Each structure stands twice: as C-alpha cells, then as structure tokens.
C-alpha cells in the first residue's frame, strides 16, 4: 500500500524547516506517512504528488502576499487539501480579523485600524485615543515586521516613517500594555480541536517584542485554567474547521486579552510540552483523504 505523502510548507529562508518541525516529520514517519519540507515558491515542486499540504513556516507571506495566496489558490483548485483551509488562511493573514473577533464578543487589545492611503498623523491619533504609549504595525505583518513602539513625546519623529508606510499598506495602532512586558505573553496552542500545551513568552530587557529573533524567550508553562477556557471561546468564534491554532494574549484581571490568533504559519513550539509533535501528527493522519 502506497504511503501517504504530506508537504510541510516552508519558505526560502528556512528551506529545511525550523528544528522543532523535524520532530513532526519523525512523528509522521512512525505513523506511516512520508512528510517533507517544501518551499511554497519553488517552481520545481510537483504539488499534485502530495495527499495533503500543511502550511508550517511560510514566514515570508507578508512580503509576497499576492504571490503566496496565488499559490494557495492554485493548489487548492487542483483538489489538494490545504491546512489550515485557504479561506481561513486568507482571513487570518490580515490582522483586521481582530475586528471581526471583537464583534463576536472576543476580548481583544483595543486597536485603531487605518486604511492604506488614509491621511492621519501619529500625533493626532495618540491624542484622539488618549494613549500615552502605543505599538504601531502593518495589518499584514509577521515576526514584528515594521513594528515599533512610540509615545506622545517622540511621535513627531516617527510620523515620516508612519506616513510612508500608510501610503501603500494598511496600518494598526494599539495602546502599549505593560502587562505584556511585566507578565509576558501567553501562547495557548490547540491541535486537532483540543488544547495541547502553553508557552509563556517574555521580551528581552528594555524591549517589547517577544520573538526569539529579537531577544525574547519562550518556555513551557502551565497556564491558568481560565485562560484556556477563554482561548476555547475565541476559537469557537471561527467559521469552519482548522488543524492547528495558536491563541496569543496576556492575562488581565484573570481573563485573556487577545493580541493575535495565529492560524497561518505560527511556531507551535513542538519541542516543548508533552509530545505535541505526536499530537499534531495524529491530527494530520486523521485529516488525510480516505
């Protein structure tokens, strides 16, 4: 009987997948599934040879948005299952999805969304919102791309950068919340519809970014039960099925305040927790075409 083949989609900067994803390849092999890294932009890959495509580390999608989703649409149109599903990926690729979740009752970090070409200055925006400090970033962004911290006093010095970006891309501004710096940001990871494990991320001293490439740290940590339940309610607001999800946020007065819901290419910290790679492998096997 021919073994099922799964493409674990990555990008040109990590063609062999991040180290923790290699655990997933081994976990799938134990279950009789041949999995391999596949760069989405590689024209030499025969996608039709795979039974299922799982997006994992396509960390350049925000830089090549139209090309990436053009590829997603092509492989989906060829009848190859893609996880997470293409409609969910496209919705999640623009952080204005947070506005949709807030409308569905999810507690989300307050956010001001700005359309590309909109005429506004950081000085006036901070004054209007009453925010002393804020975080600025594009609505289509990953790994803290074009993300920075600003306060009312130095806002004029950041206006040129802000106006240059908003000239051709959507932007968002959020109040700077000290909870993320002081208590850290939770990543609550769900696989196959169930809670898997949690990671607590902290920024380097003097920074606000929790990503490891910016000096942040991440460690497995048992989360408060209430945060897991809040994360479940967040996921219940989604339309349609999903294979994996990472719910990011901080605890404010014992409740989860959502910063991001990662459904496209999140690090799942498969090297932390109790065999999350095996859990993800089982979920993939269950979703393989009959």
C-alpha contacts under 8 A as a table, 3 or more apart, distances in Angstrom:
res1	aa1	res2	aa2	distance
3	X	32	X	6.22
3	X	33	X	5.72
3	X	34	X	6.51
4	X	32	X	7.37
4	X	33	X	5.06
4	X	34	X	6.07
4	X	50	X	7.62
4	X	51	X	6.19
4	X	288	X	7.99
5	X	33	X	5.94
5	X	34	X	4.74
5	X	35	X	5.72
5	X	49	X	7.52
5	X	50	X	5.01
5	X	51	X	5.39
5	X	52	X	6.92
6	X	33	X	7.16
6	X	34	X	6.18
6	X	35	X	4.59
6	X	36	X	6.63
6	X	50	X	5.57
6	X	51	X	5.93
6	X	52	X	5.06
6	X	53	X	5.80
6	X	54	X	7.21
7	X	35	X	5.80
7	X	36	X	5.42
7	X	37	X	6.07
7	X	38	X	5.85
7	X	50	X	6.37
7	X	52	X	6.51
7	X	53	X	4.82
7	X	54	X	6.07
8	X	35	X	6.72
8	X	36	X	5.84
8	X	37	X	4.89
8	X	38	X	5.87
8	X	53	X	6.33
8	X	54	X	5.07
8	X	55	X	5.97
8	X	56	X	5.94
9	X	37	X	5.96
9	X	38	X	4.88
9	X	39	X	5.71
9	X	40	X	5.95
9	X	53	X	7.00
9	X	54	X	6.02
9	X	55	X	4.69
9	X	56	X	5.31
9	X	57	X	6.31
9	X	58	X	6.39
10	X	14	X	6.59
10	X	15	X	6.13
10	X	16	X	7.70
10	X	17	X	6.19
10	X	37	X	6.51
10	X	38	X	5.84
10	X	39	X	4.80
10	X	40	X	6.28
10	X	55	X	7.00
10	X	56	X	5.88
10	X	57	X	4.35
10	X	58	X	4.48
10	X	59	X	7.28
11	X	14	X	5.67
11	X	15	X	5.73
11	X	38	X	7.81
11	X	39	X	4.81
11	X	40	X	6.20
11	X	41	X	7.20
11	X	57	X	6.39
11	X	58	X	4.81
11	X	59	X	6.26
11	X	60	X	6.51
12	X	15	X	5.17
12	X	39	X	6.10
12	X	41	X	7.62
14	X	17	X	5.29
14	X	18	X	6.49
14	X	57	X	7.69
15	X	37	X	6.83
15	X	38	X	7.07
15	X	39	X	5.97
16	X	37	X	5.70
16	X	38	X	7.89
17	X	21	X	6.08
17	X	22	X	7.03
17	X	37	X	6.18
17	X	57	X	6.83
18	X	21	X	5.59
18	X	22	X	7.21
18	X	57	X	7.64
19	X	22	X	5.55
19	X	23	X	7.63
20	X	23	X	5.58
20	X	24	X	7.49
20	X	269	X	6.81
20	X	270	X	5.45
20	X	271	X	5.43
21	X	24	X	5.15
21	X	25	X	6.83
21	X	270	X	6.75
21	X	277	X	7.82
22	X	25	X	5.08
22	X	26	X	6.49
23	X	26	X	5.23
23	X	27	X	6.13
23	X	270	X	7.19
23	X	271	X	7.56
23	X	277	X	5.96
24	X	27	X	4.93
24	X	28	X	6.10
24	X	270	X	7.71
24	X	277	X	4.90
24	X	278	X	6.89
24	X	280	X	7.34
24	X	281	X	6.34
25	X	28	X	5.26
25	X	29	X	6.21
25	X	34	X	7.64
25	X	35	X	5.50
25	X	36	X	6.84
26	X	29	X	5.00
26	X	30	X	6.36
27	X	30	X	5.32
27	X	31	X	6.77
27	X	277	X	6.34
27	X	278	X	5.32
27	X	281	X	5.88
28	X	31	X	5.07
28	X	32	X	6.46
28	X	33	X	5.11
28	X	34	X	6.81
28	X	35	X	6.72
28	X	278	X	7.63
28	X	281	X	5.25
28	X	282	X	7.75
28	X	285	X	7.91
29	X	32	X	5.00
29	X	33	X	4.97
29	X	34	X	5.79
29	X	35	X	7.19
30	X	33	X	7.37
31	X	281	X	7.87
31	X	282	X	7.97
31	X	285	X	7.88
33	X	285	X	7.82
38	X	42	X	7.73
38	X	45	X	7.46
39	X	42	X	5.45
39	X	58	X	7.87
40	X	58	X	7.39
40	X	68	X	7.56
40	X	71	X	7.36
41	X	68	X	7.60
41	X	71	X	7.78
42	X	45	X	5.98
46	X	49	X	5.78
46	X	50	X	7.95
47	X	50	X	5.73
47	X	75	X	6.97
47	X	80	X	8.00
48	X	51	X	7.60
48	X	75	X	7.82
48	X	78	X	7.45
48	X	80	X	6.93
50	X	53	X	6.94
50	X	80	X	7.46
51	X	80	X	6.54
51	X	81	X	7.22
51	X	288	X	6.98
51	X	289	X	7.02
52	X	80	X	6.01
52	X	81	X	5.05
52	X	82	X	6.16
52	X	83	X	7.85
52	X	288	X	6.50
52	X	289	X	7.77
53	X	80	X	7.08
53	X	81	X	6.13
53	X	82	X	4.79
53	X	83	X	6.28
54	X	82	X	5.91
54	X	83	X	4.85
54	X	84	X	6.93
55	X	58	X	6.72
55	X	82	X	7.48
55	X	83	X	6.23
55	X	84	X	6.96
55	X	264	X	6.86
55	X	265	X	6.21
56	X	264	X	7.55
56	X	265	X	4.98
56	X	266	X	7.03
56	X	267	X	7.79
57	X	265	X	5.24
57	X	266	X	7.14
57	X	267	X	7.48
58	X	61	X	6.00
58	X	265	X	5.95
59	X	62	X	7.52
59	X	142	X	7.07
59	X	143	X	7.98
59	X	265	X	6.73
60	X	63	X	5.38
60	X	64	X	6.49
60	X	142	X	7.97
61	X	64	X	5.14
61	X	65	X	5.17
61	X	68	X	5.76
62	X	65	X	5.16
62	X	93	X	7.80
62	X	140	X	5.83
62	X	141	X	5.48
62	X	142	X	6.55
64	X	67	X	5.42
64	X	68	X	5.92
65	X	68	X	5.26
65	X	69	X	6.26
66	X	69	X	5.35
66	X	70	X	5.85
67	X	70	X	5.00
67	X	71	X	6.26
68	X	71	X	5.18
68	X	72	X	6.36
69	X	72	X	4.74
69	X	73	X	6.02
69	X	90	X	7.44
70	X	73	X	5.19
70	X	74	X	6.25
71	X	74	X	5.09
71	X	75	X	6.34
72	X	75	X	5.51
72	X	76	X	6.11
72	X	82	X	7.96
72	X	86	X	6.65
73	X	76	X	5.15
73	X	77	X	5.94
73	X	86	X	7.25
74	X	77	X	5.10
74	X	78	X	6.32
75	X	78	X	5.06
75	X	79	X	6.83
75	X	80	X	5.92
75	X	82	X	7.92
76	X	79	X	5.30
76	X	80	X	5.33
76	X	81	X	6.39
76	X	82	X	6.54
76	X	86	X	7.47
77	X	80	X	7.40
81	X	85	X	7.76
82	X	85	X	5.43
82	X	86	X	6.68
83	X	86	X	7.37
83	X	242	X	6.99
83	X	243	X	6.28
84	X	88	X	6.68
84	X	89	X	6.37
84	X	242	X	5.38
84	X	243	X	5.80
84	X	244	X	7.21
84	X	263	X	6.89
84	X	264	X	6.88
85	X	88	X	5.43
85	X	89	X	6.25
85	X	241	X	7.63
85	X	242	X	6.85
86	X	89	X	4.95
86	X	90	X	6.15
87	X	90	X	5.28
87	X	91	X	6.25
88	X	91	X	5.14
88	X	92	X	6.06
88	X	239	X	7.97
88	X	240	X	7.94
88	X	263	X	7.56
89	X	92	X	5.13
89	X	93	X	6.03
89	X	263	X	6.55
89	X	264	X	5.38
90	X	93	X	5.17
90	X	94	X	7.36
91	X	94	X	6.32
91	X	97	X	6.41
92	X	95	X	6.56
92	X	97	X	6.09
92	X	261	X	7.74
92	X	262	X	7.22
92	X	263	X	6.37
92	X	264	X	6.67
93	X	140	X	6.31
93	X	264	X	6.90
94	X	97	X	6.31
94	X	139	X	5.44
94	X	140	X	4.87
94	X	141	X	7.81
95	X	98	X	5.87
95	X	139	X	4.82
95	X	140	X	6.23
95	X	260	X	7.90
96	X	99	X	5.39
96	X	100	X	7.14
96	X	113	X	7.29
96	X	139	X	6.43
97	X	100	X	5.04
97	X	101	X	6.40
98	X	101	X	5.06
98	X	102	X	6.12
98	X	108	X	6.87
98	X	260	X	7.41
99	X	102	X	5.08
99	X	103	X	6.26
100	X	103	X	5.13
100	X	104	X	6.47
101	X	104	X	4.97
101	X	105	X	6.58
101	X	106	X	5.46
101	X	108	X	7.68
101	X	234	X	7.61
101	X	237	X	6.96
102	X	105	X	5.19
102	X	106	X	4.76
102	X	107	X	6.15
102	X	108	X	5.96
103	X	106	X	7.25
104	X	237	X	6.60
106	X	233	X	7.79
106	X	234	X	6.01
106	X	258	X	7.66
107	X	256	X	7.23
107	X	257	X	5.40
107	X	258	X	6.09
108	X	257	X	5.43
108	X	258	X	4.60
108	X	259	X	6.29
109	X	174	X	7.04
109	X	175	X	7.88
109	X	257	X	6.17
109	X	258	X	6.04
109	X	259	X	5.80
110	X	174	X	5.98
110	X	175	X	6.91
111	X	172	X	6.60
111	X	173	X	5.78
111	X	174	X	4.71
111	X	175	X	7.45
112	X	172	X	5.55
112	X	173	X	5.20
112	X	174	X	6.40
113	X	139	X	7.95
113	X	170	X	7.53
113	X	171	X	6.14
113	X	172	X	4.56
113	X	173	X	6.72
114	X	118	X	6.51
114	X	166	X	7.70
114	X	170	X	5.66
114	X	171	X	5.13
114	X	172	X	5.89
115	X	118	X	5.48
115	X	166	X	7.28
115	X	169	X	7.09
115	X	170	X	4.63
115	X	171	X	6.60
116	X	166	X	5.08
116	X	167	X	5.63
116	X	168	X	5.17
116	X	169	X	4.48
116	X	170	X	4.46
116	X	171	X	7.19
117	X	166	X	5.80
117	X	167	X	4.60
117	X	168	X	6.18
117	X	169	X	7.46
118	X	166	X	6.86
118	X	167	X	7.32
119	X	163	X	7.99
120	X	124	X	7.13
120	X	125	X	7.04
120	X	163	X	7.78
121	X	124	X	5.44
121	X	125	X	6.17
121	X	159	X	6.19
121	X	162	X	7.66
121	X	163	X	7.18
122	X	125	X	5.00
122	X	126	X	6.04
122	X	155	X	5.99
122	X	156	X	7.28
122	X	158	X	7.58
122	X	159	X	5.92
122	X	162	X	7.30
123	X	126	X	5.53
123	X	127	X	6.33
123	X	152	X	6.61
123	X	155	X	5.56
123	X	156	X	6.26
123	X	159	X	7.61
124	X	127	X	5.06
124	X	128	X	6.04
125	X	128	X	5.10
125	X	129	X	6.21
126	X	129	X	5.24
126	X	130	X	5.79
126	X	131	X	5.18
126	X	132	X	6.90
126	X	133	X	7.85
126	X	134	X	7.76
126	X	152	X	6.66
127	X	130	X	5.08
127	X	131	X	6.71
127	X	152	X	7.82
131	X	134	X	6.64
131	X	152	X	7.74
131	X	175	X	5.97
132	X	151	X	5.56
132	X	152	X	5.48
132	X	175	X	7.82
133	X	149	X	7.31
133	X	150	X	5.70
133	X	151	X	4.11
133	X	152	X	6.42
133	X	175	X	6.01
133	X	176	X	5.29
134	X	149	X	5.82
134	X	150	X	5.38
134	X	151	X	6.18
134	X	173	X	6.52
134	X	174	X	5.39
134	X	175	X	4.19
134	X	176	X	4.33
135	X	147	X	7.05
135	X	148	X	5.75
135	X	149	X	4.62
135	X	150	X	6.30
135	X	173	X	5.65
135	X	174	X	5.23
135	X	175	X	6.19
135	X	176	X	5.69
136	X	146	X	7.98
136	X	147	X	5.55
136	X	148	X	5.45
136	X	149	X	6.32
136	X	150	X	7.41
136	X	171	X	7.39
136	X	172	X	5.99
136	X	173	X	4.64
136	X	174	X	6.68
137	X	141	X	7.32
137	X	144	X	7.76
137	X	145	X	7.45
137	X	146	X	5.79
137	X	147	X	4.40
137	X	148	X	6.76
137	X	171	X	5.82
137	X	172	X	5.58
137	X	173	X	6.61
138	X	141	X	5.65
138	X	145	X	7.87
138	X	146	X	6.81
138	X	147	X	7.30
138	X	165	X	7.93
138	X	169	X	6.89
138	X	170	X	5.80
138	X	171	X	4.15
138	X	172	X	5.89
139	X	169	X	7.82
139	X	170	X	5.49
139	X	171	X	5.10
139	X	172	X	5.89
140	X	170	X	7.40
141	X	144	X	6.88
141	X	145	X	5.62
141	X	146	X	7.61
142	X	145	X	5.56
143	X	211	X	6.75
144	X	147	X	5.10
144	X	209	X	7.13
144	X	211	X	7.65
149	X	176	X	7.65
149	X	208	X	7.95
150	X	154	X	6.62
150	X	155	X	6.00
150	X	158	X	7.57
151	X	154	X	5.65
151	X	155	X	5.76
152	X	155	X	5.16
153	X	156	X	7.50
154	X	157	X	5.58
154	X	158	X	6.97
155	X	158	X	5.22
155	X	159	X	6.35
156	X	159	X	5.25
157	X	160	X	7.12
158	X	161	X	5.51
158	X	162	X	6.23
159	X	162	X	4.95
159	X	163	X	5.93
160	X	163	X	5.19
160	X	164	X	6.07
161	X	164	X	5.17
161	X	165	X	6.34
162	X	165	X	5.28
162	X	166	X	6.14
163	X	166	X	5.18
163	X	167	X	6.01
164	X	167	X	5.31
164	X	168	X	7.60
165	X	168	X	6.01
165	X	169	X	6.04
165	X	171	X	7.69
166	X	169	X	5.10
166	X	170	X	5.95
166	X	171	X	6.11
177	X	180	X	6.15
177	X	181	X	7.66
178	X	181	X	5.21
178	X	182	X	5.97
179	X	182	X	5.09
179	X	183	X	5.40
179	X	184	X	6.72
179	X	250	X	6.75
179	X	251	X	7.57
179	X	252	X	7.44
180	X	183	X	5.71
180	X	184	X	4.58
180	X	185	X	5.36
180	X	202	X	7.63
180	X	208	X	7.63
180	X	250	X	6.15
181	X	184	X	5.48
181	X	185	X	7.89
181	X	202	X	6.75
181	X	203	X	6.46
181	X	208	X	6.10
183	X	202	X	7.65
183	X	250	X	7.66
184	X	200	X	6.32
184	X	201	X	5.46
184	X	202	X	4.68
184	X	203	X	7.38
184	X	250	X	6.81
185	X	200	X	5.80
185	X	201	X	5.13
185	X	202	X	6.43
185	X	210	X	7.62
185	X	248	X	6.75
185	X	249	X	5.49
185	X	250	X	4.98
186	X	198	X	7.01
186	X	199	X	5.89
186	X	200	X	4.71
186	X	201	X	6.22
186	X	223	X	7.98
186	X	247	X	7.83
186	X	248	X	5.50
186	X	249	X	5.38
186	X	250	X	5.76
186	X	251	X	8.00
187	X	198	X	5.67
187	X	199	X	5.13
187	X	200	X	6.30
187	X	201	X	7.44
187	X	246	X	6.13
187	X	247	X	5.58
187	X	248	X	4.54
187	X	249	X	6.84
188	X	195	X	7.51
188	X	196	X	7.83
188	X	197	X	6.34
188	X	198	X	4.62
188	X	199	X	6.62
188	X	228	X	6.99
188	X	231	X	7.20
188	X	246	X	5.61
188	X	247	X	5.01
188	X	248	X	6.35
189	X	195	X	6.16
189	X	196	X	5.59
189	X	197	X	5.48
189	X	198	X	5.92
189	X	244	X	7.56
189	X	245	X	5.96
189	X	246	X	4.53
189	X	247	X	6.36
189	X	268	X	6.70
190	X	193	X	6.25
190	X	194	X	5.30
190	X	195	X	4.30
190	X	196	X	5.09
190	X	197	X	7.26
190	X	244	X	5.69
190	X	245	X	5.21
190	X	246	X	6.25
191	X	194	X	5.49
191	X	195	X	6.40
191	X	196	X	6.03
191	X	243	X	6.03
191	X	244	X	4.56
191	X	245	X	6.62
191	X	279	X	7.05
191	X	280	X	6.06
191	X	283	X	7.09
192	X	242	X	7.24
192	X	243	X	5.09
192	X	244	X	6.16
192	X	280	X	7.18
192	X	283	X	5.25
193	X	242	X	7.40
193	X	243	X	7.08
193	X	244	X	7.45
195	X	228	X	7.58
196	X	273	X	7.98
196	X	276	X	6.59
196	X	279	X	7.83
197	X	220	X	7.62
197	X	222	X	7.78
197	X	272	X	8.00
197	X	273	X	5.79
197	X	274	X	7.70
197	X	276	X	7.47
198	X	220	X	5.92
198	X	221	X	5.88
198	X	222	X	6.32
198	X	223	X	6.31
198	X	273	X	7.56
199	X	218	X	6.22
199	X	219	X	5.38
199	X	220	X	4.42
199	X	221	X	5.47
199	X	222	X	7.87
199	X	269	X	7.82
200	X	218	X	5.64
200	X	219	X	5.55
200	X	220	X	6.32
200	X	221	X	6.02
201	X	210	X	5.86
201	X	211	X	7.94
201	X	216	X	6.95
201	X	217	X	5.50
201	X	218	X	4.33
201	X	219	X	6.63
202	X	209	X	7.96
202	X	210	X	5.25
202	X	216	X	5.55
202	X	217	X	5.34
202	X	218	X	6.57
203	X	206	X	7.91
203	X	207	X	5.82
203	X	208	X	5.41
203	X	209	X	5.30
203	X	210	X	4.24
203	X	211	X	7.34
203	X	214	X	7.98
203	X	215	X	6.64
203	X	216	X	4.21
203	X	217	X	6.46
204	X	207	X	5.38
204	X	208	X	7.29
204	X	209	X	7.57
204	X	210	X	7.32
204	X	214	X	7.69
204	X	215	X	5.25
204	X	216	X	5.00
204	X	217	X	7.39
209	X	214	X	6.44
209	X	215	X	7.88
209	X	216	X	6.58
210	X	214	X	7.00
210	X	215	X	7.25
210	X	216	X	4.35
210	X	217	X	6.58
211	X	214	X	5.45
211	X	215	X	6.74
211	X	216	X	5.04
211	X	217	X	7.15
212	X	215	X	4.99
212	X	216	X	4.36
212	X	217	X	5.66
212	X	218	X	7.57
213	X	216	X	7.04
219	X	272	X	7.52
220	X	272	X	5.86
220	X	273	X	6.19
223	X	227	X	6.81
223	X	228	X	7.13
224	X	227	X	5.58
224	X	228	X	6.98
225	X	228	X	5.30
225	X	229	X	6.48
226	X	229	X	5.15
226	X	230	X	6.22
226	X	254	X	7.17
226	X	255	X	6.64
226	X	256	X	7.89
227	X	230	X	4.99
227	X	231	X	6.14
227	X	251	X	7.31
227	X	254	X	7.55
227	X	255	X	6.00
227	X	256	X	5.34
228	X	231	X	4.99
228	X	232	X	6.24
229	X	232	X	4.99
229	X	233	X	6.33
230	X	233	X	5.11
230	X	234	X	6.29
230	X	255	X	7.08
230	X	256	X	6.03
231	X	234	X	4.95
231	X	235	X	6.35
231	X	247	X	6.23
231	X	256	X	7.33
232	X	235	X	5.15
232	X	236	X	6.16
233	X	236	X	4.95
233	X	237	X	6.71
234	X	237	X	5.47
234	X	238	X	7.54
235	X	238	X	5.50
242	X	245	X	7.40
243	X	283	X	7.07
243	X	284	X	7.49
244	X	263	X	6.69
244	X	280	X	7.95
245	X	261	X	7.17
245	X	262	X	5.83
245	X	263	X	5.06
245	X	266	X	7.89
246	X	261	X	5.92
246	X	262	X	4.92
246	X	263	X	6.63
246	X	266	X	6.84
246	X	268	X	7.17
247	X	258	X	7.32
247	X	260	X	6.37
247	X	261	X	4.76
247	X	262	X	6.30
248	X	258	X	5.98
248	X	259	X	5.64
248	X	260	X	5.10
248	X	261	X	6.03
248	X	262	X	7.55
249	X	256	X	6.15
249	X	257	X	5.31
249	X	258	X	4.34
249	X	259	X	4.72
249	X	260	X	6.69
250	X	256	X	5.71
250	X	257	X	5.45
250	X	258	X	6.88
250	X	259	X	7.57
251	X	254	X	5.52
251	X	255	X	5.29
251	X	256	X	4.84
251	X	257	X	6.18
252	X	255	X	5.34
252	X	256	X	6.32
252	X	257	X	6.41
258	X	261	X	7.42
262	X	265	X	7.07
262	X	266	X	5.72
263	X	266	X	6.68
269	X	272	X	5.55
270	X	273	X	7.39
270	X	275	X	7.31
270	X	276	X	5.36
270	X	277	X	5.29
271	X	275	X	7.65
271	X	276	X	7.51
271	X	277	X	7.60
272	X	275	X	7.60
272	X	276	X	7.39
273	X	276	X	6.34
275	X	278	X	5.34
275	X	279	X	6.49
276	X	279	X	4.83
276	X	280	X	6.09
277	X	280	X	5.13
277	X	281	X	6.07
278	X	281	X	4.97
278	X	282	X	6.20
279	X	282	X	5.25
279	X	283	X	6.36
280	X	283	X	5.03
280	X	284	X	6.19
281	X	284	X	5.12
281	X	285	X	6.22
282	X	285	X	5.13
282	X	286	X	6.25
283	X	286	X	5.14
283	X	287	X	6.45
284	X	287	X	5.13
284	X	288	X	6.35
285	X	288	X	5.25
